[in-house]
Amino acid sequence: MTVPDQIDMTGEGVRIAWDDGRTCTYPYRYLRLQCACAACVEEMTGRPLLNVSAVPDDIIAVEYLSVGKYALQFLWTDSHDSGIYPFTMLLRLAENDNAVVCESSD
């Protein structure tokens, strides 16, 4: 499984250096809007509950926690902190969404 080697909070977003040689930057607001916790997404239907317009444009993650060996949890400046971002989800976002900027160390 691909895992982070290093995680930094930068001026642009959360920068993750993955152990496969890629380094990806996830813009803060974009990443906050991907939260899939029960407060942001209805558990049974998958219906979005998060009011997107209530998320400030200048939101940032001020800290993160490792969740086991499979995910990250961020503390956001809007006080939200219940979302878990599995590595598989972060990698899928990097592969499928141009909002995430990745570069290879090759």
N, CA, C and O atoms as a GROMACS GRO file, in nm:
protein
  424
    1MET      N    1   0.085  -0.119   0.000
    1MET     CA    2   0.000   0.000   0.000
    1MET      C    3   0.089   0.125   0.000
    1MET      O    4   0.189   0.131   0.071
    2THR      N    5   0.050   0.221  -0.079
    2THR     CA    6   0.120   0.348  -0.085
    2THR      C    7   0.086   0.430   0.038
    2THR      O    8  -0.031   0.444   0.074
    3VAL      N    9   0.189   0.484   0.105
    3VAL     CA   10   0.170   0.562   0.227
    3VAL      C   11   0.251   0.690   0.218
    3VAL      O   12   0.346   0.699   0.140
    4PRO      N   13   0.214   0.791   0.299
    4PRO     CA   14   0.290   0.916   0.299
    4PRO      C   15   0.428   0.899   0.363
    4PRO      O   16   0.443   0.832   0.465
    5ASP      N   17   0.529   0.962   0.301
    5ASP     CA   18   0.662   0.973   0.361
    5ASP      C   19   0.671   1.102   0.441
    5ASP      O   20   0.738   1.107   0.545
    6GLN      N   21   0.601   1.207   0.391
    6GLN     CA   22   0.607   1.337   0.457
    6GLN      C   23   0.479   1.414   0.427
    6GLN      O   24   0.423   1.404   0.318
    7ILE      N   25   0.433   1.491   0.526
    7ILE     CA   26   0.311   1.572   0.512
    7ILE      C   27   0.343   1.712   0.560
    7ILE      O   28   0.394   1.730   0.671
    8ASP      N   29   0.313   1.811   0.477
    8ASP     CA   30   0.339   1.950   0.513
    8ASP      C   31   0.217   2.036   0.482
    8ASP      O   32   0.147   2.013   0.383
    9MET      N   33   0.193   2.135   0.568
    9MET     CA   34   0.091   2.236   0.543
    9MET      C   35   0.164   2.352   0.476
    9MET      O   36   0.249   2.416   0.537
   10THR      N   37   0.131   2.380   0.350
   10THR     CA   38   0.200   2.485   0.275
   10THR      C   39   0.104   2.601   0.250
   10THR      O   40  -0.010   2.599   0.297
   11GLY      N   41   0.150   2.701   0.179
   11GLY     CA   42   0.064   2.814   0.144
   11GLY      C   43  -0.046   2.776   0.048
   11GLY      O   44  -0.149   2.844   0.042
   12GLU      N   45  -0.027   2.667  -0.028
   12GLU     CA   46  -0.126   2.624  -0.127
   12GLU      C   47  -0.220   2.516  -0.076
   12GLU      O   48  -0.335   2.508  -0.119
   13GLY      N   49  -0.172   2.434   0.016
   13GLY     CA   50  -0.256   2.324   0.063
   13GLY      C   51  -0.173   2.220   0.136
   13GLY      O   52  -0.058   2.243   0.173
   14VAL      N   53  -0.234   2.105   0.154
   14VAL     CA   54  -0.166   1.993   0.218
   14VAL      C   55  -0.078   1.926   0.113
   14VAL      O   56  -0.128   1.882   0.009
   15ARG      N   57   0.051   1.919   0.140
   15ARG     CA   58   0.148   1.860   0.047
   15ARG      C   59   0.191   1.726   0.103
   15ARG      O   60   0.246   1.718   0.212
   16ILE      N   61   0.164   1.620   0.027
   16ILE     CA   62   0.198   1.485   0.071
   16ILE      C   63   0.300   1.426  -0.024
   16ILE      O   64   0.276   1.415  -0.145
   17ALA      N   65   0.414   1.386   0.032
   17ALA     CA   66   0.515   1.312  -0.043
   17ALA      C   67   0.486   1.164  -0.018
   17ALA      O   68   0.503   1.114   0.093
   18TRP      N   69   0.441   1.095  -0.123
   18TRP     CA   70   0.406   0.954  -0.112
   18TRP      C   71   0.529   0.867  -0.131
   18TRP      O   72   0.625   0.909  -0.196
   19ASP      N   73   0.528   0.749  -0.076
   19ASP     CA   74   0.645   0.660  -0.085
   19ASP      C   75   0.665   0.600  -0.224
   19ASP      O   76   0.761   0.527  -0.246
   20ASP      N   77   0.575   0.630  -0.318
   20ASP     CA   78   0.594   0.582  -0.456
   20ASP      C   79   0.667   0.686  -0.543
   20ASP      O   80   0.683   0.666  -0.664
   21GLY      N   81   0.712   0.796  -0.481
   21GLY     CA   82   0.787   0.897  -0.554
   21GLY      C   83   0.706   1.018  -0.598
   21GLY      O   84   0.764   1.115  -0.648
   22ARG      N   85   0.575   1.015  -0.581
   22ARG     CA   86   0.492   1.130  -0.616
   22ARG      C   87   0.479   1.224  -0.498
   22ARG      O   88   0.476   1.181  -0.382
   23THR      N   89   0.471   1.353  -0.528
   23THR     CA   90   0.438   1.453  -0.427
   23THR      C   91   0.316   1.527  -0.478
   23THR      O   92   0.316   1.583  -0.588
   24CYS      N   93   0.210   1.528  -0.397
   24CYS     CA   94   0.083   1.587  -0.439
   24CYS      C   95   0.041   1.697  -0.343
   24CYS      O   96   0.053   1.684  -0.221
   25THR      N   97  -0.009   1.806  -0.399
   25THR     CA   98  -0.062   1.916  -0.320
   25THR      C   99  -0.213   1.920  -0.336
   25THR      O  100  -0.266   1.930  -0.446
   26TYR      N  101  -0.281   1.910  -0.222
   26TYR     CA  102  -0.428   1.910  -0.216
   26TYR      C  103  -0.471   2.046  -0.163
   26TYR      O  104  -0.451   2.075  -0.045
   27PRO      N  105  -0.531   2.132  -0.247
   27PRO     CA  106  -0.575   2.264  -0.200
   27PRO      C  107  -0.666   2.249  -0.078
   27PRO      O  108  -0.750   2.160  -0.072
   28TYR      N  109  -0.648   2.339   0.019
   28TYR     CA  110  -0.720   2.327   0.146
   28TYR      C  111  -0.872   2.318   0.129
   28TYR      O  112  -0.935   2.224   0.177
   29ARG      N  113  -0.930   2.416   0.063
   29ARG     CA  114  -1.077   2.418   0.053
   29ARG      C  115  -1.126   2.296  -0.024
   29ARG      O  116  -1.227   2.236   0.013
   30TYR      N  117  -1.057   2.260  -0.130
   30TYR     CA  118  -1.092   2.140  -0.207
   30TYR      C  119  -1.094   2.017  -0.115
   30TYR      O  120  -1.189   1.939  -0.116
   31LEU      N  121  -0.989   2.003  -0.035
   31LEU     CA  122  -0.979   1.886   0.053
   31LEU      C  123  -1.089   1.888   0.160
   31LEU      O  124  -1.147   1.785   0.192
   32ARG      N  125  -1.116   2.006   0.215
   32ARG     CA  126  -1.223   2.018   0.316
   32ARG      C  127  -1.357   1.976   0.256
   32ARG      O  128  -1.438   1.913   0.324
   33LEU      N  129  -1.382   2.011   0.130
   33LEU     CA  130  -1.509   1.977   0.067
   33LEU      C  131  -1.520   1.828   0.035
   33LEU      O  132  -1.629   1.780   0.004
   34GLN      N  133  -1.410   1.754   0.041
   34GLN     CA  134  -1.412   1.610   0.016
   34GLN      C  135  -1.445   1.530   0.142
   34GLN      O  136  -1.455   1.407   0.136
   35CYS      N  137  -1.461   1.597   0.254
   35CYS     CA  138  -1.486   1.527   0.380
   35CYS      C  139  -1.609   1.438   0.368
   35CYS      O  140  -1.714   1.481   0.319
   36ALA      N  141  -1.595   1.314   0.412
   36ALA     CA  142  -1.704   1.217   0.400
   36ALA      C  143  -1.757   1.174   0.536
   36ALA      O  144  -1.819   1.068   0.548
   37CYS      N  145  -1.734   1.255   0.640
   37CYS     CA  146  -1.782   1.219   0.773
   37CYS      C  147  -1.936   1.228   0.777
   37CYS      O  148  -1.998   1.279   0.684
   38ALA      N  149  -1.994   1.178   0.884
   38ALA     CA  150  -2.141   1.172   0.897
   38ALA      C  151  -2.204   1.311   0.902
   38ALA      O  152  -2.321   1.326   0.868
   39ALA      N  153  -2.129   1.413   0.942
   39ALA     CA  154  -2.183   1.550   0.943
   39ALA      C  155  -2.183   1.611   0.804
   39ALA      O  156  -2.256   1.707   0.778
   40CYS      N  157  -2.101   1.556   0.713
   40CYS     CA  158  -2.088   1.613   0.579
   40CYS      C  159  -2.160   1.532   0.471
   40CYS      O  160  -2.198   1.586   0.368
   41VAL      N  161  -2.177   1.403   0.496
   41VAL     CA  162  -2.241   1.314   0.399
   41VAL      C  163  -2.335   1.220   0.475
   41VAL      O  164  -2.295   1.156   0.572
   42GLU      N  165  -2.461   1.212   0.428
   42GLU     CA  166  -2.557   1.122   0.493
   42GLU      C  167  -2.510   0.978   0.476
   42GLU      O  168  -2.484   0.932   0.364
   43GLU      N  169  -2.499   0.909   0.587
   43GLU     CA  170  -2.440   0.775   0.588
   43GLU      C  171  -2.514   0.674   0.501
   43GLU      O  172  -2.451   0.598   0.428
   44MET      N  173  -2.644   0.671   0.507
   44MET     CA  174  -2.721   0.569   0.437
   44MET      C  175  -2.738   0.594   0.288
   44MET      O  176  -2.740   0.501   0.208
   45THR      N  177  -2.749   0.722   0.250
   45THR     CA  178  -2.777   0.753   0.110
   45THR      C  179  -2.656   0.810   0.035
   45THR      O  180  -2.653   0.807  -0.088
   46GLY      N  181  -2.558   0.862   0.109
   46GLY     CA  182  -2.445   0.928   0.044
   46GLY      C  183  -2.477   1.070   0.001
   46GLY      O  184  -2.397   1.135  -0.066
   47ARG      N  185  -2.596   1.119   0.041
   47ARG     CA  186  -2.638   1.255   0.004
   47ARG      C  187  -2.551   1.357   0.078
   47ARG      O  188  -2.534   1.348   0.199
   48PRO      N  189  -2.496   1.453   0.004
   48PRO     CA  190  -2.415   1.557   0.069
   48PRO      C  191  -2.497   1.639   0.169
   48PRO      O  192  -2.609   1.680   0.139
   49LEU      N  193  -2.441   1.662   0.286
   49LEU     CA  194  -2.505   1.744   0.388
   49LEU      C  195  -2.431   1.876   0.410
   49LEU      O  196  -2.487   1.973   0.461
   50LEU      N  197  -2.304   1.879   0.369
   50LEU     CA  198  -2.222   1.997   0.389
   50LEU      C  199  -2.273   2.113   0.306
   50LEU      O  200  -2.296   2.100   0.185
   51ASN      N  201  -2.291   2.227   0.371
   51ASN     CA  202  -2.328   2.350   0.301
   51ASN      C  203  -2.199   2.409   0.245
   51ASN      O  204  -2.123   2.474   0.317
   52VAL      N  205  -2.175   2.387   0.116
   52VAL     CA  206  -2.051   2.427   0.051
   52VAL      C  207  -2.026   2.577   0.068
   52VAL      O  208  -1.912   2.619   0.088
   53SER      N  209  -2.130   2.657   0.059
   53SER     CA  210  -2.113   2.802   0.070
   53SER      C  211  -2.073   2.845   0.211
   53SER      O  212  -2.025   2.957   0.230
   54ALA      N  213  -2.090   2.758   0.310
   54ALA     CA  214  -2.050   2.790   0.447
   54ALA      C  215  -1.902   2.764   0.473
   54ALA      O  216  -1.850   2.804   0.577
   55VAL      N  217  -1.835   2.698   0.380
   55VAL     CA  218  -1.692   2.670   0.395
   55VAL      C  219  -1.614   2.791   0.342
   55VAL      O  220  -1.622   2.821   0.222
   56PRO      N  221  -1.540   2.860   0.428
   56PRO     CA  222  -1.469   2.980   0.384
   56PRO      C  223  -1.368   2.953   0.273
   56PRO      O  224  -1.306   2.847   0.270
   57ASP      N  225  -1.353   3.048   0.182
   57ASP     CA  226  -1.255   3.034   0.074
   57ASP      C  227  -1.113   3.024   0.128
   57ASP      O  228  -1.026   2.961   0.066
   58ASP      N  229  -1.088   3.087   0.243
   58ASP     CA  230  -0.953   3.091   0.298
   58ASP      C  231  -0.929   2.986   0.407
   58ASP      O  232  -0.837   3.000   0.488
   59ILE      N  233  -1.011   2.881   0.409
   59ILE     CA  234  -0.995   2.777   0.509
   59ILE      C  235  -0.860   2.707   0.492
   59ILE      O  236  -0.811   2.690   0.380
   60ILE      N  237  -0.800   2.669   0.604
   60ILE     CA  238  -0.678   2.590   0.599
   60ILE      C  239  -0.684   2.480   0.704
   60ILE      O  240  -0.762   2.487   0.799
   61ALA      N  241  -0.603   2.379   0.684
   61ALA     CA  242  -0.585   2.276   0.786
   61ALA      C  243  -0.471   2.323   0.875
   61ALA      O  244  -0.362   2.354   0.826
   62VAL      N  245  -0.495   2.328   1.005
   62VAL     CA  246  -0.392   2.378   1.096
   62VAL      C  247  -0.310   2.264   1.156
   62VAL      O  248  -0.200   2.286   1.207
   63GLU      N  249  -0.363   2.144   1.151
   63GLU     CA  250  -0.293   2.029   1.208
   63GLU      C  251  -0.351   1.902   1.149
   63GLU      O  252  -0.461   1.904   1.092
   64TYR      N  253  -0.278   1.793   1.162
   64TYR     CA  254  -0.330   1.665   1.118
   64TYR      C  255  -0.288   1.558   1.217
   64TYR      O  256  -0.191   1.573   1.291
   65LEU      N  257  -0.363   1.451   1.217
   65LEU     CA  258  -0.332   1.333   1.297
   65LEU      C  259  -0.326   1.213   1.204
   65LEU      O  260  -0.401   1.206   1.106
   66SER      N  261  -0.239   1.120   1.235
   66SER     CA  262  -0.240   0.992   1.164
   66SER      C  263  -0.346   0.905   1.229
   66SER      O  264  -0.357   0.898   1.351
   67VAL      N  265  -0.425   0.839   1.146
   67VAL     CA  266  -0.528   0.747   1.194
   67VAL      C  267  -0.481   0.607   1.157
   67VAL      O  268  -0.488   0.567   1.041
   68GLY      N  269  -0.434   0.533   1.257
   68GLY     CA  270  -0.378   0.402   1.229
   68GLY      C  271  -0.267   0.414   1.126
   68GLY      O  272  -0.188   0.509   1.128
   69LYS      N  273  -0.263   0.318   1.036
   69LYS     CA  274  -0.165   0.320   0.927
   69LYS      C  275  -0.235   0.333   0.793
   69LYS      O  276  -0.185   0.286   0.691
   70TYR      N  277  -0.355   0.398   0.796
   70TYR     CA  278  -0.435   0.400   0.674
   70TYR      C  279  -0.500   0.533   0.640
   70TYR      O  280  -0.560   0.545   0.532
   71ALA      N  281  -0.491   0.635   0.727
   71ALA     CA  282  -0.567   0.758   0.700
   71ALA      C  283  -0.508   0.876   0.774
   71ALA      O  284  -0.423   0.862   0.862
   72LEU      N  285  -0.556   0.995   0.735
   72LEU     CA  286  -0.522   1.120   0.802
   72LEU      C  287  -0.652   1.187   0.848
   72LEU      O  288  -0.758   1.168   0.788
   73GLN      N  289  -0.641   1.264   0.955
   73GLN     CA  290  -0.753   1.343   1.005
   73GLN      C  291  -0.702   1.485   1.022
   73GLN      O  292  -0.596   1.506   1.082
   74PHE      N  293  -0.776   1.583   0.971
   74PHE     CA  294  -0.732   1.722   0.973
   74PHE      C  295  -0.815   1.805   1.070
   74PHE      O  296  -0.935   1.780   1.088
   75LEU      N  297  -0.751   1.904   1.131
   75LEU     CA  298  -0.821   2.005   1.209
   75LEU      C  299  -0.825   2.130   1.123
   75LEU      O  300  -0.722   2.188   1.089
   76TRP      N  301  -0.947   2.170   1.088
   76TRP     CA  302  -0.968   2.283   0.996
   76TRP      C  303  -0.996   2.411   1.073
   76TRP      O  304  -1.039   2.407   1.188
   77THR      N  305  -0.970   2.525   1.010
   77THR     CA  306  -0.994   2.654   1.075
   77THR      C  307  -1.143   2.684   1.094
   77THR      O  308  -1.177   2.781   1.161
   78ASP      N  309  -1.232   2.603   1.036
   78ASP     CA  310  -1.375   2.619   1.065
   78ASP      C  311  -1.417   2.530   1.181
   78ASP      O  312  -1.536   2.509   1.205
   79SER      N  313  -1.317   2.476   1.255
   79SER     CA  314  -1.335   2.390   1.372
   79SER      C  315  -1.381   2.249   1.339
   79SER      O  316  -1.406   2.170   1.430
   80HIS      N  317  -1.392   2.215   1.214
   80HIS     CA  318  -1.431   2.079   1.176
   80HIS      C  319  -1.310   1.987   1.193
   80HIS      O  320  -1.199   2.022   1.154
   81ASP      N  321  -1.334   1.869   1.253
   81ASP     CA  322  -1.221   1.778   1.276
   81ASP      C  323  -1.262   1.631   1.278
   81ASP      O  324  -1.184   1.546   1.322
   82SER      N  325  -1.382   1.599   1.232
   82SER     CA  326  -1.428   1.460   1.244
   82SER      C  327  -1.406   1.376   1.118
   82SER      O  328  -1.431   1.255   1.119
   83GLY      N  329  -1.359   1.438   1.011
   83GLY     CA  330  -1.341   1.362   0.887
   83GLY      C  331  -1.212   1.283   0.884
   83GLY      O  332  -1.108   1.330   0.930
   84ILE      N  333  -1.219   1.164   0.832
   84ILE     CA  334  -1.102   1.079   0.812
   84ILE      C  335  -1.080   1.064   0.662
   84ILE      O  336  -1.173   1.035   0.587
   85TYR      N  337  -0.957   1.084   0.621
   85TYR     CA  338  -0.919   1.079   0.480
   85TYR      C  339  -0.828   0.959   0.458
   85TYR      O  340  -0.706   0.970   0.475
   86PRO      N  341  -0.884   0.844   0.421
   86PRO     CA  342  -0.800   0.725   0.397
   86PRO      C  343  -0.700   0.752   0.285
   86PRO      O  344  -0.728   0.825   0.190
   87PHE      N  345  -0.583   0.690   0.297
   87PHE     CA  346  -0.481   0.707   0.194
   87PHE      C  347  -0.536   0.669   0.057
   87PHE      O  348  -0.505   0.734  -0.043
   88THR      N  349  -0.618   0.563   0.051
   88THR     CA  350  -0.674   0.520  -0.078
   88THR      C  351  -0.759   0.631  -0.140
   88THR      O  352  -0.756   0.651  -0.261
   89MET      N  353  -0.834   0.704  -0.057
   89MET     CA  354  -0.917   0.815  -0.106
   89MET      C  355  -0.828   0.928  -0.157
   89MET      O  356  -0.852   0.983  -0.264
   90LEU      N  357  -0.724   0.963  -0.080
   90LEU     CA  358  -0.634   1.071  -0.121
   90LEU      C  359  -0.564   1.038  -0.252
   90LEU      O  360  -0.548   1.124  -0.337
   91LEU      N  361  -0.522   0.913  -0.267
   91LEU     CA  362  -0.457   0.871  -0.391
   91LEU      C  363  -0.554   0.873  -0.508
   91LEU      O  364  -0.518   0.910  -0.620
   92ARG      N  365  -0.679   0.832  -0.484
   92ARG     CA  366  -0.781   0.834  -0.589
   92ARG      C  367  -0.808   0.977  -0.633
   92ARG      O  368  -0.823   1.003  -0.753
   93LEU      N  369  -0.815   1.071  -0.538
   93LEU     CA  370  -0.834   1.212  -0.573
   93LEU      C  371  -0.718   1.261  -0.658
   93LEU      O  372  -0.738   1.334  -0.756
   94ALA      N  373  -0.596   1.222  -0.622
   94ALA     CA  374  -0.477   1.265  -0.697
   94ALA      C  375  -0.479   1.213  -0.839
   94ALA      O  376  -0.434   1.281  -0.931
   95GLU      N  377  -0.530   1.094  -0.857
   95GLU     CA  378  -0.531   1.032  -0.990
   95GLU      C  379  -0.646   1.080  -1.077
   95GLU      O  380  -0.636   1.079  -1.200
   96ASN      N  381  -0.755   1.124  -1.014
   96ASN     CA  382  -0.877   1.152  -1.090
   96ASN      C  383  -0.925   1.296  -1.088
   96ASN      O  384  -1.027   1.326  -1.151
   97ASP      N  385  -0.856   1.386  -1.020
   97ASP     CA  386  -0.906   1.523  -1.011
   97ASP      C  387  -0.791   1.621  -1.035
   97ASP      O  388  -0.691   1.619  -0.964
   98ASN      N  389  -0.806   1.706  -1.135
   98ASN     CA  390  -0.702   1.802  -1.169
   98ASN      C  391  -0.680   1.909  -1.063
   98ASN      O  392  -0.583   1.984  -1.070
   99ALA      N  393  -0.768   1.916  -0.964
   99ALA     CA  394  -0.750   2.013  -0.854
   99ALA      C  395  -0.627   1.975  -0.772
   99ALA      O  396  -0.564   2.061  -0.710
  100VAL      N  397  -0.593   1.847  -0.770
  100VAL     CA  398  -0.476   1.797  -0.698
  100VAL      C  399  -0.357   1.800  -0.795
  100VAL      O  400  -0.361   1.740  -0.902
  101VAL      N  401  -0.252   1.870  -0.755
  101VAL     CA  402  -0.134   1.884  -0.840
  101VAL      C  403  -0.026   1.789  -0.791
  101VAL      O  404   0.020   1.799  -0.677
  102CYS      N  405   0.015   1.698  -0.879
  102CYS     CA  406   0.117   1.600  -0.842
  102CYS      C  407   0.239   1.613  -0.933
  102CYS      O  408   0.228   1.648  -1.050
  103GLU      N  409   0.352   1.584  -0.874
  103GLU     CA  410   0.476   1.580  -0.951
  103GLU      C  411   0.551   1.453  -0.910
  103GLU      O  412   0.540   1.408  -0.796
  104SER      N  413   0.624   1.399  -1.002
  104SER     CA  414   0.699   1.277  -0.977
  104SER      C  415   0.844   1.312  -0.951
  104SER      O  416   0.897   1.406  -1.010
  105SER      N  417   0.909   1.237  -0.864
  105SER     CA  418   1.048   1.264  -0.833
  105SER      C  419   1.141   1.206  -0.939
  105SER      O  420   1.262   1.225  -0.933
  106ASP      N  421   1.085   1.135  -1.036
  106ASP     CA  422   1.166   1.074  -1.143
  106ASP      C  423   1.219   1.179  -1.238
  106ASP      O  424   1.288   1.145  -1.334
   0.00000   0.00000   0.00000
